[in-house]
Amino acid sequence: MPGQFPKYYVFNSDEWPKEDINDASSYDLPRFQFAWDNDDDDRVKLKIWSMKTDGTDLRLVVPDTKVDGIVLIRRSPNLRYVAWIDRGTGKYVYDLQTGVKTR
């Protein structure tokens, strides 16, 4: 049906495709980021995901934020870094090339 996003069922996020900033086909449409626990029972296992604006190409961006709530997510212009603020005003930056998270 037009106007509806596909449904995703992610039971093991470790096996889900990761976002690759070197894959040009992932960026033929704008992408948006969001926090989702993909039905895990543990609230502190929020992950940051992205998908194209048409609802396709769901990709895992940050595998484990270790926070129980995210109030703001931003992406660097070169797409390499993702920054977020948690509910407790902790600030984090994740480097997609190295996989390193800093606080």
N, C-alpha and C positions, 0 to 999 in steps of 0.2 A: 504494500500500500504506500503511495507517495507520502512523503513527509514524516515517515517513521524510521527511526534508526534500527539497525539490526540488534538482536539480543545476543549478549555474550555470556557464556557460562565458563568461568575460569576456576577450575578446581585445584590446579597446581600452578601458581604464577611463575615458579622457577622454570617451567617448561614453555611458558608463553614467549612469543617473539619480543625481543628488546628493541627499543628505538635505536636506530643507527643513524647518526648525523651525517654519515658519508653516503647514505643511500638516497640519491636524488629523487627516486620514485616515491619516497615517503613524503615529499614536500611539494608535490604537484598541486595540492590544495593546502590552504592554511590548516594548522592543527591547533587543538585546544588541549590544555592540561586540566586534570582533575584528580582529587584524592578519592580512593575507593579501596575498601577492604576486601573486595571480591568474595564476600560472604564468609570471611574468616570469623571465628568467634572472639578473637583477641583484638580489642580496640586499638592497642598500641602497635598494631601491624598494618597501619595504613600504608598504602603504596601510591605513588604518583604515576598516572597513566596518561597517554595522549591518544587522540584519534583525529582523523580528518574531519572537516566540518560537515561532510556528508554522512558521517557515522561509520565509515569503514576504516580499516587498518588500525585496529586497537593495538597499541604497543605499550609495554612496560617501560617506564622511564626511570623511576627510583624504586628499587625492590623492597626496601624496608626503611621507613622514615623514623620508626621508634617513637612516634608521638601519637597522642590520642585525639588530636584535632588539628586541622590545618585551616587557617583563616585567610591566607593569601599565598598564591603561587605565581611566580614570574619567571620568564625565560629570557636569557641573554639574546641580543640581536644575532649573534653567530650560532645560536642554538646549542652551544656546548654546555652551558651552565643552567641549572634550575635552582631557583631560590625560593624558600618558603618560610613562613612564620607560623609557629604553632600557637595554641590557645594560651600558653604560658609566656608568650612573647619571646620565646627562643627563636633565633634566626639561624638558618641553615643554607648552605650552598652545596650542590652536588655537581661534580664534574663528570659528564657523560663519557669522556674519553678515558679517564683513569678509574672511574668508579669510586672516587674518594668523596666522602661527605665531610664537610667542616662545619663547625658551629661558631 
